[in-house]
Each structure stands twice: as structure tokens, then as C-alpha cells.
């Protein structure tokens, strides 16, 4: 089976962090986003990963090759980003017509065991949402997907497409991709995978839904911090600290120096970080950052950043109020 992972985007909603690092290499709960995705997919046998690269793509390539030397990787660069459908089509040079294909978005972490890969039909992963107008949604009747609609204005379904697509034969998807290219079928001026999948449905291909439990977006600061919180709840690791209080769950590696501080809950600390005389909760601090004398909450601190506050001395009389 071929696993296509599109990671060409610039991650503009995570700037300034993504000025220097691809979104999928941002650390949460102790390791980069892409590591969680690959580790979960490594349980699928006889698989080859095909990465669709773009912005800072060489960094992604170097990381996955060095971190997962036993895996088989291929890489394609998307020179001009024209939508997810276009990105997926670029993987075709590495795929045989009868190959099974699994497409997984590279900026989202999923709670799924991929048991649906045993299904004889093509499968789209979905999850019920409260605001379906923000997503592509699947209309389901009698266990089959009958229609796909991108960001519907009126309610037609609350089953959002979450970014996992299992296609039983590559040539079936390829024909539909070629159809939208030939007829210049675009949504928001891009060739969308959803339009190709809709063409498959209209031409008799049977697609079925698989509802997943967890769907954790890593595309913007608030969702990244929320995903970090979820992952820390499952993976709590703390090294020895000096004169400090750690409120679990947290991730603090051996190489970090924490002194005279209160850390947690839900704090992820990178390698070689220094934290002294500070209070930090519900935040991510990337490698080699230094933090002194500050109170942080709901924060993203990039690698090698320096955050430095100043201790205060107060002489406050009765019935006074001081607000910092």
C-alpha cells in the first residue's frame, strides 16, 4: 500500500514559528507532529510513504530519513500549490494502477487504529461536528456516501471529512483527478481532492464512511496547544528538577534545566531548554529556549528564544490593590 502525506503548505497560521521550521516539525508533547503520524502508520504492513513536499521541504525530508531509517520513503516537490487534488496527483509516478492508496494529511493527529484498511471498499474518515459549514462534509445513506459537499451553506450533514482517505485502487482515483484537471473543475480556484472523490461517487464507485474518535488539528496556535494537552494526558514524562514543582501531565526531557519554578499542568518542554524562577502552564517550549522570571500560560515559545522578565519588590500598605 502507498501512503501519501501532503506537507507542502507554508503553515501561515503558525507564523512566526513557520518562518524557520515546517509546521509538521513543530514539537508537541516531546516530538514533532509528523512523528506521531508515521509511528501510527508504521503498524500497517508493506507500506511505502510518499511525501508531497513544498515549503522548507528539505528539512522534512532530512528529518524523516534520519528518524525512521527502516521506512521506505519517496519524495515529490509541489512547485506550485494548486490544491490537495493536485498535490495527490503528483504521487502517481510512484504508484501502480492497482495499488491501494491511503492519503493522510500531515498536519493532523488522529485517534484511530486504521482498522478500516481491511475494508473491501474505499473509505473516507469522518467525524460529527457542530459547525459543518466550515468543512467538507459527507452525505450518508444506508451506510454509503452518496455525496460530498465542500463547506455547505445550508445543513446537509454533520459528518466532516477529517483528512484520511483510503482508496482501494489508484487508477480509479487517478481517472477522477484527470477529469477535474481536464475540465478545470476548481473550488476556491484550486483542484480539490473532494471534487475528484465526488466524481468517483457519481460514476458508481462505492465509498463508505468510517467515524473516528479523535481528530486533533495542529494548524493554528490554539489548536496546537489543545492537541498538546491531549497528547500529554497519554504521555507524561518528567526528569529531575531543582527546587521546583511539577504539576502533571508534562513532558520535560533529561537535558532540560528547570530551577525554582512551577511547571504545569500541560507543559511540553524541548531538549536543552532552561527555565528558572518562572511559572508556566498549558504551553509548549521548543528546544534550546531560555526562560527567566516570567509567568506564562497558553503560550508557544520557539526554539532558541530568550524570554526574560524581572523580579519585583513591593512595599504595599493596607487596603491596597496591585495589578500587573
HUSUL-V173695 format. One record per residue. N is the residue number from 1. RES is the residue in three letters. PSI is psi in radians with two decimals (none if undefined). BURIAL is + if it has 9 or more other C-alpha atoms within 8 Angstrom, else -. D_CENTER is the distance of its C-alpha to the mean C-alpha in whole Angstrom. Layout:
BEGIN
n-><N,N>
res-><RES,RES>
psi-><PSI,PSI>
burial-><BURIAL,BURIAL>
d_center-><D_CENTER,D_CENTER>
END
This chain:
BEGIN
n-><1,2,3,4,5,6,7,8,9,10,11,12,13,14,15,16,17,18,19,20,21,22,23,24,25,26,27,28,29,30,31,32,33,34,35,36,37,38,39,40,41,42,43,44,45,46,47,48,49,50,51,52,53,54,55,56,57,58,59,60,61,62,63,64,65,66,67,68,69,70,71,72,73,74,75,76,77,78,79,80,81,82,83,84,85,86,87,88,89,90,91,92,93,94,95,96,97,98,99,100,101,102,103,104,105,106,107,108,109,110,111,112,113,114,115,116,117,118,119,120,121,122,123,124,125,126,127,128,129,130,131,132,133,134,135,136,137,138,139,140,141,142,143,144,145,146,147,148,149,150,151,152,153,154,155,156,157,158,159,160,161,162,163,164,165,166,167,168,169,170,171,172,173,174,175,176,177,178,179,180,181,182,183,184,185,186,187,188,189,190,191,192,193,194,195,196,197,198,199,200,201,202,203,204,205,206,207,208,209,210,211,212,213,214,215,216,217,218,219,220,221,222,223,224,225,226,227,228,229,230,231,232,233,234,235,236,237,238,239,240,241,242,243,244,245,246,247,248,249,250,251,252,253,254,255,256,257,258,259,260,261,262,263,264,265,266,267,268,269,270,271,272,273,274,275,276,277,278,279,280,281,282,283,284,285,286,287,288,289,290,291,292,293,294,295,296,297,298,299,300,301,302,303,304,305,306,307,308,309,310,311,312,313,314,315,316,317,318,319,320,321,322,323,324>
res-><UNK,UNK,UNK,UNK,UNK,UNK,UNK,UNK,UNK,UNK,UNK,UNK,UNK,UNK,UNK,UNK,UNK,UNK,UNK,UNK,UNK,UNK,UNK,UNK,UNK,UNK,UNK,UNK,UNK,UNK,UNK,UNK,UNK,UNK,UNK,UNK,UNK,UNK,UNK,UNK,UNK,UNK,UNK,UNK,UNK,UNK,UNK,UNK,UNK,UNK,UNK,UNK,UNK,UNK,UNK,UNK,UNK,UNK,UNK,UNK,UNK,UNK,UNK,UNK,UNK,UNK,UNK,UNK,UNK,UNK,UNK,UNK,UNK,UNK,UNK,UNK,UNK,UNK,UNK,UNK,UNK,UNK,UNK,UNK,UNK,UNK,UNK,UNK,UNK,UNK,UNK,UNK,UNK,UNK,UNK,UNK,UNK,UNK,UNK,UNK,UNK,UNK,UNK,UNK,UNK,UNK,UNK,UNK,UNK,UNK,UNK,UNK,UNK,UNK,UNK,UNK,UNK,UNK,UNK,UNK,UNK,UNK,UNK,UNK,UNK,UNK,UNK,UNK,UNK,UNK,UNK,UNK,UNK,UNK,UNK,UNK,UNK,UNK,UNK,UNK,UNK,UNK,UNK,UNK,UNK,UNK,UNK,UNK,UNK,UNK,UNK,UNK,UNK,UNK,UNK,UNK,UNK,UNK,UNK,UNK,UNK,UNK,UNK,UNK,UNK,UNK,UNK,UNK,UNK,UNK,UNK,UNK,UNK,UNK,UNK,UNK,UNK,UNK,UNK,UNK,UNK,UNK,UNK,UNK,UNK,UNK,UNK,UNK,UNK,UNK,UNK,UNK,UNK,UNK,UNK,UNK,UNK,UNK,UNK,UNK,UNK,UNK,UNK,UNK,UNK,UNK,UNK,UNK,UNK,UNK,UNK,UNK,UNK,UNK,UNK,UNK,UNK,UNK,UNK,UNK,UNK,UNK,UNK,UNK,UNK,UNK,UNK,UNK,UNK,UNK,UNK,UNK,UNK,UNK,UNK,UNK,UNK,UNK,UNK,UNK,UNK,UNK,UNK,UNK,UNK,UNK,UNK,UNK,UNK,UNK,UNK,UNK,UNK,UNK,UNK,UNK,UNK,UNK,UNK,UNK,UNK,UNK,UNK,UNK,UNK,UNK,UNK,UNK,UNK,UNK,UNK,UNK,UNK,UNK,UNK,UNK,UNK,UNK,UNK,UNK,UNK,UNK,UNK,UNK,UNK,UNK,UNK,UNK,UNK,UNK,UNK,UNK,UNK,UNK,UNK,UNK,UNK,UNK,UNK,UNK,UNK,UNK,UNK,UNK,UNK,UNK,UNK,UNK,UNK,UNK,UNK,UNK,UNK,UNK,UNK,UNK,UNK,UNK,UNK,UNK,UNK,UNK,UNK,UNK>
psi-><2.47,2.26,1.99,2.18,1.81,2.12,0.68,-0.21,2.75,-0.28,0.78,-0.50,-0.18,0.28,2.55,-0.02,-0.69,0.10,-0.51,-0.20,2.40,2.58,-0.72,-0.16,0.07,2.35,2.32,2.34,0.68,-0.16,2.84,2.68,-0.80,-0.46,-0.71,-0.70,-0.85,-0.75,-0.69,-0.71,-0.29,-0.26,-0.19,2.18,2.70,0.86,2.57,2.30,2.35,1.95,2.30,1.87,2.77,-1.88,2.14,0.57,-0.54,-0.58,-0.68,-0.79,-0.83,-0.71,-0.89,-0.60,-0.73,-0.60,-0.49,1.15,-0.34,-0.22,2.76,2.06,2.53,2.69,2.38,2.37,2.22,1.73,-0.65,2.06,2.02,0.40,2.89,-0.65,-0.77,-0.75,-0.80,-0.66,-0.50,-0.33,-0.15,-0.53,-0.29,0.14,2.36,2.70,-0.66,0.18,2.50,2.55,2.33,2.11,2.17,2.15,2.42,-0.01,0.38,2.41,2.32,2.49,1.61,2.61,0.07,0.52,-0.40,-0.15,-0.19,-0.16,2.47,-0.25,2.90,2.55,2.40,2.25,2.39,2.86,2.47,2.37,2.77,-0.36,1.19,-0.34,-0.21,-0.12,2.93,2.37,2.74,2.26,2.17,2.29,2.23,0.72,0.06,2.60,2.09,-0.32,2.56,2.31,2.25,2.05,1.15,2.42,-0.68,2.65,2.18,-0.40,2.66,0.30,1.79,2.49,2.21,-0.19,0.37,2.17,2.06,2.05,2.18,-0.44,2.28,-0.69,-0.49,-0.80,-0.69,-0.75,-0.70,-0.61,-0.77,-0.59,-0.79,-0.53,-0.85,-0.65,0.15,0.80,1.94,2.63,2.14,0.73,0.39,2.66,1.90,2.48,-0.63,-0.69,-0.66,-0.70,-0.66,-0.68,-0.67,-0.78,-0.81,-0.32,0.36,0.00,2.36,2.06,2.39,2.66,2.66,1.95,2.19,2.82,-0.92,2.34,1.88,1.87,2.48,0.48,-0.22,2.84,-0.81,-0.63,-0.54,-0.77,-0.66,-0.72,-0.68,-0.74,-0.77,-0.80,-0.66,-0.53,-0.39,-0.31,1.51,2.00,2.20,2.32,-3.10,2.41,2.81,2.12,0.75,2.82,2.21,2.13,1.89,2.80,2.50,2.88,1.98,1.96,2.93,-0.60,-0.19,2.58,2.00,2.13,2.39,0.79,2.89,2.07,2.23,3.00,2.96,0.94,2.27,2.15,2.35,3.10,2.48,0.39,2.52,2.16,2.14,2.39,0.84,2.84,2.14,2.28,2.65,0.98,2.90,2.20,2.02,3.01,2.52,0.16,2.70,2.28,2.21,2.25,0.87,2.86,1.95,2.49,2.49,0.85,2.62,2.06,2.08,2.94,2.44,0.21,2.64,2.08,2.08,2.10,-2.91,2.34,2.61,2.56,2.31,2.57,1.61,2.22,3.13,2.62,0.55,2.83,2.19,2.20,2.15,none>
burial-><+,+,+,+,+,+,+,+,-,+,+,-,-,+,-,-,+,+,-,-,+,+,+,+,+,+,+,+,+,+,+,+,+,+,-,+,+,-,-,-,-,-,-,-,-,-,+,+,+,+,+,+,+,+,-,+,+,-,+,+,+,-,-,+,+,-,-,-,-,-,-,-,+,+,+,+,+,+,-,-,+,+,+,+,+,+,+,+,+,+,+,+,-,-,+,-,-,-,+,+,+,+,+,+,+,+,+,+,+,+,-,-,-,-,-,-,-,-,-,-,+,+,+,+,+,+,+,-,-,-,-,+,+,-,+,+,+,+,+,+,-,-,-,+,+,+,+,+,+,-,+,+,-,-,-,-,+,+,+,+,+,-,+,+,+,+,+,+,+,+,+,-,+,+,-,+,+,-,+,+,+,-,-,-,+,+,-,-,-,+,+,+,+,+,+,+,+,+,+,+,+,-,-,-,-,+,+,+,+,+,-,+,-,-,+,+,+,+,+,+,+,-,+,+,+,-,+,+,+,-,+,+,+,-,+,+,+,+,-,-,-,-,-,+,-,+,+,-,+,+,+,+,+,-,-,+,+,+,+,+,+,+,+,+,+,+,+,+,+,+,+,+,+,+,+,+,+,+,+,+,+,+,+,+,+,+,+,+,+,+,+,+,+,+,-,+,-,+,+,+,+,+,+,+,+,-,-,+,-,-,-,-,-,-,-,-,-,-,-,-,-,-,-,->
d_center-><22,19,16,14,11,11,10,13,12,13,11,14,13,12,15,17,15,14,17,17,14,11,8,7,10,10,11,10,13,14,12,9,6,7,10,9,8,11,13,13,14,17,19,19,22,24,20,20,16,17,14,15,15,16,16,16,16,18,17,14,17,19,16,15,19,20,18,18,22,23,20,21,19,20,19,19,19,19,22,22,19,20,17,15,19,20,17,17,21,21,20,23,26,24,24,28,29,29,25,23,20,16,13,10,7,5,2,3,5,8,12,14,17,17,20,20,21,24,25,27,26,23,20,18,15,16,16,19,18,20,20,20,21,18,16,17,19,21,25,26,30,31,28,27,25,28,26,23,23,20,20,24,26,28,27,27,24,22,19,16,15,11,10,12,15,18,21,24,26,24,28,27,24,25,28,27,25,28,29,27,28,31,32,29,27,25,23,22,24,21,21,19,18,19,23,23,22,25,27,27,28,30,32,32,29,28,24,24,21,19,18,15,16,12,9,7,5,4,7,10,12,13,10,8,12,12,9,11,14,13,12,15,17,17,17,20,22,24,27,30,31,34,35,32,31,27,26,24,21,20,19,22,22,26,26,25,28,29,32,34,30,29,25,23,22,18,18,16,19,18,21,24,24,27,27,31,32,29,28,24,22,18,17,15,18,17,19,23,23,26,27,30,32,29,28,24,22,18,18,16,18,17,19,23,23,26,27,30,32,36,38,40,44,45,49,48,51,52,50,48,44,42,38,36>
END
